């Protein structure tokens, strides 16, 4: 059907941001808008609160494709639920950023947003202007970060036992084998650590996690080297080999293909034999180059010709082909090899080294293990488990633990967990509030109360009297040397959490408090909601009034768009 052009009067009209026609937008003003936004934040916060801490519960999430997921990881829950409300999206973004920057503390960040807005709601009911609350929160944030640094503890990044305790704190709420995974995470991070400008530097990209079902999670292990999800090119190649000399080559072990559309005409059996002999000599020359360099293992992202594979097998070599391109630098770094583009360039100095190659069958597939890599800065975690969901949750736990260990090694400072650091900051903020006066004082006090949601939630999730324990915690922090006391969710008592080994990276707390405050202030500053209607509905209304024909009910029919 042909489309008529729009009337000139319509075609030349500018597109309005907010139409003046009644019903073209949803318009929610001031108090109602603010109440709606705070209500959404509180609902999400309350939903996630039950997952916090070692006694937190899990959420069963059923996706749009009917796929199930059981987890208590805040970032995963926020991402998978796919919330549509703008405030919910803001909170999801905060959780994602927290996860990317620090690897942990996502649940804390989300529930802090909800609690900060809940406390702000009480101030709004007392007729305190939202701008004054936002200003007070900004002052409180600056002081809170100062108190966080004051109450942090410097540690020795070479203390492996301490690093394992920090990893345990991170994954203590997960339904996994905590002690084993914490130990693996700490060793993996230390295994890839280097130094830049005299400071520790850790690139977690060089820690691979390979999930293989069929055994208990307790049979997971850390491998100083590589796991390659491929077997040898031929069955008669060795399944086990020691003293490896490894060539990593970005070239097909085949006869080079012509780049022109050329044809070869063969008129006799003798010409065919000559042609095949020439191909054989070219391929044999490539294999001979490897042998001359001293290689007994070939790793390539390209193909290996059957003739080349046969020659390698006869020479006692192992060849693995079609490796993923993005893994090649990691493979080369792990074995200490130099990636070469053609076999003619290879020298003995380009070869990597390792102690052992083993080809095993896991999940009915060949898997190659290359271990004992000299001075390797690539680690691989072989994660076992009885099912998909268990291994996925274990992988999330491992990644969180690795990130917090990384944070601590790079920063060399920790905060005491169990709500101890939050109560220390809250106590300092109350003293600070009395010194500033004005209505901002009420906002600073509200900020302090909001921080106490962490120890309060830990007590609630443990099944204890949160109000009574919170009062005891406040009293303890007014005592000398009481700043290390927090909530023990297992005993229901106020204990010295530093002595209990409950430690968290300062970076995690800093990011969570900062991002939560910024999000809460953003929500408080919103005083109107303008929601435009869907274009399809708008076009149908115009069609009914005769201003736009039904056949123009497409985006392309409106030039101003």
C-alpha positions as CSV (number, residue, x, y, z in Angstrom):
1,X,0.0,0.0,0.0
2,X,1.4,3.4,-0.9
3,X,1.8,5.9,1.8
4,X,0.4,9.4,1.5
5,X,2.8,12.2,2.5
6,X,1.9,13.9,5.8
7,X,0.0,17.2,5.5
8,X,2.4,20.2,5.3
9,X,1.1,21.6,8.5
10,X,2.0,18.3,10.3
11,X,5.2,17.7,8.5
12,X,6.8,21.0,9.4
13,X,5.7,21.0,13.1
14,X,8.5,20.4,15.5
15,X,8.4,17.3,17.7
16,X,7.4,18.4,21.2
17,X,9.2,17.0,24.2
18,X,6.0,17.0,26.2
19,X,2.8,17.2,24.2
20,X,0.2,19.7,25.3
21,X,-2.6,17.4,24.5
22,X,-4.4,15.9,27.5
23,X,-3.4,12.3,28.1
24,X,-0.3,12.4,25.9
25,X,1.9,12.0,29.0
26,X,1.7,10.6,32.5
27,X,2.5,13.5,34.9
28,X,3.2,12.8,38.6
29,X,4.2,15.8,40.7
30,X,6.3,16.5,43.8
31,X,5.2,14.6,46.9
32,X,3.5,11.9,45.1
33,X,6.4,11.3,42.7
34,X,8.9,11.2,45.6
35,X,6.7,8.8,47.6
36,X,6.4,6.5,44.6
37,X,10.1,6.4,44.0
38,X,11.0,5.9,47.7
39,X,8.4,3.1,47.9
40,X,10.0,1.2,44.9
41,X,13.5,1.6,46.5
42,X,12.2,0.3,49.9
43,X,10.4,-2.7,48.3
44,X,13.6,-3.8,46.5
45,X,15.7,-3.2,49.5
46,X,13.4,-5.2,51.8
47,X,13.4,-8.1,49.3
48,X,17.2,-8.3,49.2
49,X,17.7,-7.8,52.9
50,X,17.0,-11.5,53.6
51,X,20.0,-12.6,51.6
52,X,22.6,-10.6,53.6
53,X,25.2,-12.4,55.6
54,X,26.1,-16.0,56.4
55,X,22.6,-16.8,57.6
56,X,20.9,-15.1,54.6
57,X,18.4,-17.0,52.5
58,X,18.4,-17.7,48.8
59,X,16.0,-16.5,46.0
60,X,14.5,-18.8,43.4
61,X,14.4,-16.9,40.1
62,X,12.4,-18.2,37.2
63,X,13.4,-16.4,34.0
64,X,11.4,-15.5,30.9
65,X,12.6,-18.7,29.2
66,X,11.5,-20.7,32.3
67,X,15.1,-21.2,33.3
68,X,15.5,-21.5,37.1
69,X,18.3,-20.0,39.2
70,X,18.9,-20.3,43.0
71,X,21.2,-17.6,44.4
72,X,21.7,-15.0,47.1
73,X,24.1,-12.9,45.1
74,X,22.7,-9.4,45.0
75,X,24.0,-8.4,41.6
76,X,22.8,-11.6,40.0
77,X,19.3,-11.2,41.5
78,X,19.0,-7.6,40.3
79,X,20.2,-8.5,36.8
80,X,18.0,-11.6,36.4
81,X,14.8,-10.2,37.7
82,X,14.9,-7.5,34.9
83,X,13.1,-4.7,36.8
84,X,11.4,-2.1,34.6
85,X,10.9,0.9,37.0
86,X,13.5,3.7,36.5
87,X,14.4,3.7,40.2
88,X,14.7,-0.1,40.1
89,X,17.0,0.3,37.1
90,X,19.1,2.8,39.0
91,X,19.5,0.4,41.8
92,X,20.4,-2.4,39.4
93,X,23.1,-0.2,37.9
94,X,24.5,0.5,41.4
95,X,24.7,-3.3,42.0
96,X,26.4,-3.9,38.7
97,X,28.9,-1.2,39.3
98,X,29.6,-2.4,42.8
99,X,30.2,-5.9,41.4
100,X,32.5,-4.7,38.6
101,X,34.5,-2.4,40.8
102,X,35.0,-4.6,43.9
103,X,33.4,-8.0,43.2
104,X,31.4,-7.9,46.5
105,X,29.1,-5.8,48.6
106,X,26.2,-5.6,46.1
107,X,23.5,-6.5,48.5
108,X,24.9,-4.0,51.1
109,X,24.8,-1.3,48.5
110,X,21.2,-2.0,47.5
111,X,19.8,-2.2,51.0
112,X,21.7,1.0,52.0
113,X,19.9,2.8,49.2
114,X,16.5,1.6,50.5
115,X,17.4,2.5,54.1
116,X,18.7,5.9,53.3
117,X,15.5,6.8,51.5
118,X,13.4,5.3,54.3
119,X,15.1,7.6,56.8
120,X,14.8,10.5,54.4
121,X,11.0,9.8,54.2
122,X,10.7,10.3,57.9
123,X,12.5,13.7,57.6
124,X,10.2,14.7,54.7
125,X,7.2,14.0,56.9
126,X,8.7,16.5,59.4
127,X,8.6,19.1,56.6
128,X,12.4,19.1,56.1
129,X,13.1,20.1,52.5
130,X,14.6,17.4,50.3
131,X,17.5,19.7,49.3
132,X,18.5,20.0,52.9
133,X,18.3,16.2,53.3
134,X,20.5,15.8,50.2
135,X,23.0,18.3,51.5
136,X,23.1,16.6,54.9
137,X,23.7,13.2,53.2
138,X,26.5,14.7,51.1
139,X,28.2,16.0,54.3
140,X,27.6,12.7,56.0
141,X,29.2,10.8,53.1
142,X,32.4,12.8,53.2
143,X,32.7,12.3,57.0
144,X,31.8,8.6,56.7
145,X,34.6,8.0,54.2
146,X,37.0,9.8,56.5
147,X,35.9,7.6,59.4
148,X,36.1,4.5,57.2
149,X,39.8,5.2,56.6
150,X,40.4,6.0,60.2
151,X,38.9,2.7,61.4
152,X,40.6,0.5,58.7
153,X,43.5,-1.8,59.5
154,X,46.7,-2.2,57.5
155,X,47.6,-5.8,56.7
156,X,50.5,-7.7,55.2
157,X,49.5,-8.8,51.7
158,X,51.9,-11.8,52.1
159,X,49.9,-13.2,55.0
160,X,48.2,-16.1,53.2
161,X,46.2,-17.2,56.2
162,X,44.7,-13.7,56.5
163,X,43.8,-13.6,52.8
164,X,42.0,-16.9,53.2
165,X,40.0,-15.4,56.1
166,X,39.0,-12.5,53.9
167,X,37.9,-14.9,51.2
168,X,35.9,-16.9,53.7
169,X,34.0,-13.7,54.8
170,X,33.1,-13.0,51.2
171,X,31.6,-16.4,50.5
172,X,30.4,-17.3,53.9
173,X,26.8,-16.7,52.9
174,X,27.0,-19.0,49.9
175,X,25.8,-22.6,50.1
176,X,29.2,-24.0,48.9
177,X,32.3,-25.6,50.3
178,X,33.6,-22.5,52.0
179,X,37.0,-23.5,53.3
180,X,38.2,-25.1,50.0
181,X,37.0,-22.4,47.7
182,X,38.5,-19.7,49.9
183,X,41.8,-21.4,49.9
184,X,41.7,-21.9,46.1
185,X,40.7,-18.2,45.5
186,X,43.5,-16.9,47.7
187,X,46.1,-19.1,46.0
188,X,44.9,-18.3,42.5
189,X,45.1,-14.6,43.1
190,X,48.6,-14.8,44.6
191,X,49.6,-17.0,41.6
192,X,48.9,-14.3,39.0
193,X,50.2,-11.4,41.1
194,X,52.9,-9.2,39.5
195,X,54.3,-5.7,40.4
196,X,53.9,-2.4,38.6
197,X,55.7,0.7,39.8
198,X,56.7,-1.2,42.9
199,X,53.1,-2.0,43.8
200,X,51.2,-5.3,43.6
201,X,49.1,-5.7,40.4
202,X,46.6,-8.5,39.8
203,X,44.9,-9.2,36.5
204,X,42.1,-11.8,37.2
205,X,41.7,-12.3,33.4
206,X,44.6,-14.8,33.8
207,X,42.6,-17.0,36.2
208,X,40.4,-19.4,34.2
209,X,37.5,-21.3,35.7
210,X,36.6,-24.6,34.0
211,X,33.4,-26.2,35.2
212,X,33.1,-30.0,34.8
213,X,30.3,-32.0,36.3
214,X,30.4,-35.5,37.6
215,X,32.2,-35.3,41.0
216,X,31.8,-33.6,44.3
217,X,32.5,-29.9,44.7
218,X,35.2,-30.9,47.3
219,X,37.1,-32.4,44.4
220,X,37.7,-29.0,42.8
221,X,41.3,-28.1,42.5
222,X,43.7,-25.3,41.5
223,X,46.0,-26.0,38.6
224,X,49.2,-24.0,38.0
225,X,48.8,-24.2,34.3
226,X,46.2,-24.8,31.6
227,X,43.1,-26.9,30.9
228,X,42.3,-27.1,27.2
229,X,39.0,-28.5,26.2
230,X,40.4,-30.5,23.4
231,X,42.3,-33.7,22.9
232,X,45.2,-34.6,20.6
233,X,44.7,-34.5,16.8
234,X,45.2,-38.2,16.5
235,X,44.5,-41.1,18.9
236,X,48.0,-42.5,18.4
237,X,49.6,-39.3,19.8
238,X,50.9,-39.7,23.4
239,X,48.3,-39.3,26.1
240,X,50.9,-38.5,28.7
241,X,54.2,-36.7,28.2
242,X,56.8,-35.1,30.5
243,X,59.4,-32.4,29.9
244,X,57.3,-30.4,27.5
245,X,58.7,-28.0,24.9
246,X,55.7,-26.2,23.5
247,X,55.3,-24.3,20.3
248,X,52.5,-21.8,20.1
249,X,51.9,-21.0,16.4
250,X,49.3,-18.9,14.6
251,X,49.5,-20.9,11.3
252,X,47.7,-23.7,9.5
253,X,49.8,-26.9,9.2
254,X,48.6,-27.4,5.7
255,X,49.7,-26.6,2.1
256,X,49.3,-22.8,1.6
257,X,46.2,-21.9,-0.3
258,X,46.5,-19.7,-3.4
259,X,45.0,-16.2,-3.1
260,X,44.1,-16.1,-6.8
261,X,41.5,-18.1,-8.6
262,X,44.0,-20.5,-10.2
263,X,43.4,-24.0,-11.4
264,X,45.8,-26.9,-11.7
265,X,45.4,-29.2,-14.7
266,X,46.8,-32.8,-14.3
267,X,46.8,-35.0,-17.4
268,X,48.6,-38.1,-16.2
269,X,49.2,-40.3,-13.1
270,X,52.8,-39.2,-13.0
271,X,51.8,-35.5,-12.7
272,X,49.4,-36.4,-9.9
273,X,52.2,-38.3,-8.0
274,X,54.6,-35.3,-8.5
275,X,51.9,-33.0,-7.2
276,X,51.2,-35.1,-4.1
277,X,54.9,-35.6,-3.4
278,X,55.4,-31.8,-3.5
279,X,52.6,-31.3,-1.0
280,X,54.1,-34.0,1.2
281,X,57.5,-32.4,1.1
282,X,56.0,-28.9,2.1
283,X,54.1,-30.4,5.1
284,X,57.1,-32.5,6.1
285,X,59.3,-29.5,6.0
286,X,57.0,-27.7,8.4
287,X,57.0,-30.6,10.9
288,X,60.8,-30.9,10.5
289,X,61.1,-27.2,11.5
290,X,59.3,-28.0,14.8
291,X,61.5,-31.0,15.4
292,X,64.7,-29.0,14.7
293,X,63.6,-26.3,17.2
294,X,63.1,-29.0,19.8
295,X,59.3,-28.8,20.1
296,X,57.3,-31.9,21.2
297,X,53.9,-30.1,21.6
298,X,52.1,-27.9,19.1
299,X,49.3,-25.6,20.1
300,X,47.6,-23.7,17.2
301,X,44.4,-21.8,16.6
302,X,44.4,-23.1,13.0
303,X,44.0,-26.5,11.3
304,X,46.4,-29.4,11.3
305,X,46.6,-31.4,8.0
306,X,46.1,-35.2,8.5
307,X,49.5,-35.7,6.9
308,X,51.1,-33.3,9.4
309,X,49.3,-35.0,12.2
310,X,50.6,-38.4,11.1
311,X,54.2,-37.1,10.9
312,X,53.9,-35.6,14.4
313,X,52.5,-38.8,15.8
314,X,55.4,-40.8,14.3
315,X,57.8,-38.2,15.9
316,X,56.2,-38.7,19.3
317,X,54.7,-35.2,19.3
318,X,51.3,-34.0,20.4
319,X,49.3,-31.5,18.4
320,X,46.1,-29.5,19.4
321,X,44.3,-27.4,16.9
322,X,41.5,-24.9,16.6
323,X,42.2,-23.2,20.0
324,X,40.3,-20.1,20.6
325,X,42.1,-17.0,19.5
326,X,41.4,-15.0,22.7
327,X,43.0,-17.8,24.8
328,X,46.3,-17.8,22.8
329,X,48.0,-15.0,24.8
330,X,47.0,-16.7,28.0
331,X,48.4,-20.0,26.8
332,X,51.6,-18.4,25.7
333,X,52.0,-16.6,29.0
334,X,51.3,-19.7,31.0
335,X,54.0,-21.8,29.4
336,X,56.4,-18.9,28.7
337,X,56.2,-19.2,24.9
338,X,56.3,-16.6,22.2
339,X,53.5,-16.7,19.6
340,X,55.0,-17.0,16.1
341,X,53.1,-16.5,12.9
342,X,54.9,-19.0,10.7
343,X,56.8,-22.2,11.6
344,X,59.7,-20.9,9.5
345,X,60.3,-18.2,12.1
346,X,60.4,-20.5,15.1
347,X,63.6,-20.8,17.3
348,X,64.3,-22.8,20.4
349,X,64.0,-19.5,22.4
350,X,60.3,-19.2,21.3
351,X,59.3,-22.5,22.9
352,X,57.5,-22.7,26.2
353,X,58.1,-25.3,28.9
354,X,56.1,-27.3,31.3
355,X,56.5,-30.5,33.4
356,X,53.6,-32.6,32.4
357,X,50.8,-33.1,29.7
358,X,47.9,-35.4,30.4
359,X,44.9,-36.0,28.2
360,X,41.9,-37.2,30.2
361,X,38.3,-38.0,29.5
362,X,35.8,-35.8,31.4
363,X,32.1,-35.7,30.6
364,X,32.7,-38.0,27.6
365,X,35.1,-35.5,26.1
366,X,38.9,-35.3,25.9
367,X,40.5,-32.6,28.0
368,X,44.2,-31.7,28.0
369,X,46.0,-30.7,31.2
370,X,49.3,-28.9,31.0
371,X,50.8,-28.5,34.4
372,X,54.1,-27.6,36.1
373,X,54.5,-24.4,34.0
374,X,57.7,-22.6,35.0
375,X,57.1,-19.2,36.6
376,X,53.5,-19.4,35.3
377,X,51.3,-16.3,35.8
378,X,48.2,-18.2,34.5
379,X,46.1,-20.3,36.9
380,X,43.1,-22.6,36.1
381,X,40.5,-23.6,38.6
382,X,38.9,-27.0,37.8
383,X,35.4,-26.7,39.4
384,X,33.6,-29.9,39.9
385,X,30.0,-30.4,41.0
386,X,27.0,-32.6,40.8
387,X,24.8,-30.2,38.8
388,X,24.7,-27.0,36.7
389,X,23.1,-24.8,39.4
390,X,25.6,-25.8,42.1
391,X,28.6,-25.1,39.8
392,X,27.3,-21.8,38.7
393,X,26.7,-20.6,42.3
394,X,30.2,-21.9,43.2
395,X,31.7,-20.0,40.3
396,X,30.0,-16.8,41.4
397,X,31.3,-17.4,44.9
398,X,34.8,-18.0,43.6
399,X,34.8,-14.8,41.5
400,X,33.6,-12.7,44.5
401,X,36.3,-14.2,46.7
402,X,39.0,-13.6,44.1
403,X,38.0,-10.0,43.8
404,X,38.1,-9.2,47.5
405,X,41.5,-10.9,47.9
406,X,42.7,-8.8,44.9
407,X,41.3,-5.6,46.5
408,X,43.0,-6.3,49.8
409,X,46.4,-7.1,48.2
410,X,46.3,-4.0,46.1
411,X,45.0,-1.6,48.9
412,X,46.6,-3.3,51.9
413,X,43.8,-2.2,54.2
414,X,40.8,-4.1,55.6
415,X,37.7,-3.2,57.6
416,X,36.2,-5.4,60.3
417,X,33.0,-7.1,59.3
418,X,29.9,-8.2,61.1
419,X,28.5,-4.6,61.0
420,X,31.4,-3.4,63.2
421,X,32.7,-0.9,60.6
422,X,29.2,0.4,60.0
423,X,28.5,0.9,63.7
424,X,31.9,2.7,64.1
425,X,31.0,5.1,61.3
426,X,27.5,5.6,62.7
427,X,28.9,6.4,66.1
428,X,31.3,9.0,64.7
429,X,28.6,10.5,62.5
430,X,26.4,11.2,65.6
431,X,29.2,13.1,67.2
432,X,29.8,15.0,64.0
433,X,26.1,15.9,63.6
434,X,26.1,17.7,66.9
435,X,28.9,19.9,65.6
436,X,27.2,21.2,62.4
437,X,23.7,22.2,63.6
438,X,20.9,23.3,61.2
439,X,18.5,20.9,59.5
440,X,21.5,19.1,57.9
441,X,22.2,17.8,61.4
442,X,19.0,15.7,61.2
443,X,20.1,14.3,57.8
444,X,23.5,13.3,59.2
445,X,21.8,11.5,62.1
446,X,19.5,9.8,59.7
447,X,22.5,8.7,57.6
448,X,24.1,7.2,60.7
449,X,20.9,5.3,61.5
450,X,20.7,4.0,57.9
451,X,24.2,2.5,58.2
452,X,23.0,0.4,61.2
453,X,20.7,-1.5,58.8
454,X,23.7,-3.9,58.2
455,X,24.2,-5.2,61.8
456,X,20.4,-5.1,62.3
457,X,19.8,-7.3,59.2
458,X,22.6,-9.7,60.2
459,X,20.8,-10.2,63.5
460,X,17.4,-10.6,61.9
461,X,18.6,-13.1,59.4
462,X,20.1,-15.1,62.2
463,X,16.8,-15.2,64.0
464,X,17.7,-13.0,66.9
465,X,16.3,-9.9,68.7
466,X,17.7,-7.2,66.4
467,X,16.6,-4.2,68.6
468,X,18.2,-5.6,71.7
469,X,21.5,-6.6,70.0
470,X,21.7,-3.3,68.2
471,X,21.4,-1.5,71.6
472,X,24.2,-3.7,72.9
473,X,26.3,-3.0,69.9
474,X,25.9,0.8,70.3
475,X,26.9,0.6,73.9
476,X,30.0,-1.5,73.1
477,X,31.2,1.0,70.6
478,X,31.2,3.7,73.2
479,X,33.7,1.7,75.2
480,X,37.4,1.9,74.8
481,X,38.7,-0.5,72.1
482,X,35.1,-1.4,71.3
483,X,35.3,-0.5,67.6
484,X,36.0,-4.1,66.5
485,X,32.9,-5.5,68.0
486,X,30.1,-6.6,65.6
487,X,27.2,-9.0,65.2
488,X,28.0,-12.7,65.1
489,X,25.1,-14.2,63.2
490,X,26.0,-17.8,64.3
491,X,26.0,-17.1,68.1
492,X,23.6,-14.1,68.3
493,X,26.2,-12.3,70.4
494,X,28.2,-9.1,70.1
495,X,31.8,-10.3,69.6
496,X,35.2,-9.0,68.6
497,X,35.0,-9.7,64.9
498,X,38.7,-8.9,64.3
499,X,39.6,-11.7,66.6
500,X,37.1,-13.9,64.8
501,X,38.8,-13.2,61.5
502,X,35.8,-11.5,59.9
503,X,37.4,-9.0,57.6
504,X,36.4,-7.2,54.4
505,X,38.2,-4.9,51.9
506,X,38.0,-1.2,52.6
507,X,37.4,-0.8,48.9
508,X,34.1,-2.7,49.1
509,X,32.7,-0.6,51.9
510,X,33.9,2.7,50.3
511,X,32.2,1.8,47.0
512,X,29.0,0.6,48.6
513,X,28.5,3.6,50.9
514,X,29.5,6.1,48.1
515,X,27.3,4.6,45.4
516,X,24.3,4.1,47.7
517,X,24.5,7.7,48.9
518,X,24.7,9.1,45.4
519,X,21.8,7.0,44.3
520,X,19.7,8.1,47.3
521,X,20.5,11.8,46.7
522,X,19.5,11.4,43.0
523,X,16.1,10.0,44.0
524,X,15.5,12.7,46.6
525,X,16.2,15.4,43.9
526,X,13.4,14.0,41.6
527,X,10.2,16.0,42.1
528,X,8.3,15.2,39.0
529,X,7.8,12.1,36.8
530,X,7.0,12.7,33.1
531,X,6.2,9.4,31.3
532,X,5.6,9.7,27.6
533,X,3.1,7.4,26.0
534,X,4.1,4.7,23.6
535,X,4.3,6.0,20.0
536,X,1.9,3.4,18.7
537,X,-0.8,4.5,21.1
538,X,-0.2,8.1,20.3
539,X,-0.5,7.4,16.5
540,X,-3.8,5.5,16.9
541,X,-5.3,8.5,18.8
542,X,-4.2,10.8,16.0
543,X,-5.7,8.5,13.5
544,X,-9.1,8.5,15.3
545,X,-9.1,12.3,15.2
546,X,-8.2,12.3,11.5
547,X,-4.9,14.0,12.0
548,X,-3.0,10.9,10.9
549,X,-4.1,8.1,8.7
550,X,-3.9,4.5,10.0
551,X,-1.5,3.7,7.1
552,X,0.9,6.2,8.5
553,X,1.1,4.3,11.8
554,X,4.8,3.6,11.6
555,X,7.9,5.3,12.8
556,X,9.2,6.0,9.3
557,X,6.1,8.0,8.4
558,X,6.9,10.8,10.9
559,X,9.7,12.9,9.4
560,X,10.4,14.7,12.6
561,X,11.5,11.5,14.3
